[in-house]
Amino acid sequence: MIDATIIESIRAESADTVAIRRDLHAHPELSFDEHRTSELIATTLCSWGIRVHRGLGKTGVVGIVNNGSSDRAVGLRADIDALPMTEHNTFNHTSVHAGRMHACGHDGHTAMLLTAAKYLAKHRNFDGTVYLIFQPAEEGGGGAREMIKDGLFARFPMEAVFGIHNWPGLKVGQFAINTGPVFGSSSSFRIVIHGKGAHAALPHEGSDSLLAGCQMVQTFQTIITRNKRPIDAGLISVTMFHSGEANNVMPASCEIQGTVRTFTPEVLDLIERRMRQIAEATCLAFETACEFDFRRMYPATINHPMATDFARGLLSDLVGKENVLEFEPTTGAEDFSFYLLEKPGCYFVIGNGDGAESIAGRSQGPCTLHSPSYDFNDELIPLGGSMWVCLVEAWLRPLAVEVIGVAQNDS
């Protein structure tokens, strides 16, 4: 791990939070079913004298730490859900539930925020309020959206919100951050083509849904190469194509599914409009009909400039400017985006290492996100906890008022 400024009392007590992290890893729960996880988080916060609100977004938890007389506030978010996949690791904290696994490090994100919560509750070296947001259902369920619907920002008014994700491949303890788009929007599509089945030896007696589907899939890529500006990011991936049951029967129907990723609503509007036009026109040309369903799931995650500048400066003080890298935007999606539609804020990543080191009980597969061999690097817990504490103390000190005002105007 690189040299970093870690609060000594956090370092000294890190074994306790590591134990919590490993307990969470061993007992993963899926989106909106994080009942044990939420109870553990809430009980732990209460034991430290932190006020707790439960049930936002079904299983979300919000902890509140106050100090001083200021009405200013900041939010810190950790996601708490796991993935529906089977773990290949065999260490002592391997998942006890077949088909469920913390393969994205949300157990570690939770542990880092709990580490900060304990310190902040004990020392309170800030003036204002910290909202500790433990959010369910990041993995496709839109837990951030559901917490907002349940009144997160109305009940807990905050000036800005920050979030972090571990990042395999980045050196342990390094950070990466970027202004503007950092994660793409995520949309899904499903197209069902209805034709007329026939014997494969007599195709003229039917209308070929499969051939219409093949033409449609190829033509979709012209949206990227001919309709979208070359400098704008956009992606159409057809990931499922289902048709037919016998090799001598021309199928009556065909189903196509996939995903679309962009960084701007304008490109997303273009892609959806052109996909619908192409689907309908192709079916007309092949004497078939289609059902076209396009669902917008997560918007793009777009960091606010002043909040990002603030976080970059803080991280540079923590680990050195040379260890705060520019984050290359990815078309992967993140529902922290919903928070940033409502509030100024920033989402950045912390290095989890390359996973090449040999650790007893870890599968020899790649230690990458959403891999059955993944495990969160516990070295990050004291660093991440210290980072959250430093962010709160810097954001909620009187000198930060001018910076916050600019950040709000930037929203």
Order of alpha helices (4+ residues) and beta strands (2+ residues): alpha-alpha-alpha-beta-beta-beta-alpha-beta-alpha-alpha-beta-beta-beta-beta-beta-alpha-beta-beta-beta-alpha-beta-beta-alpha-beta-alpha-beta-alpha-alpha
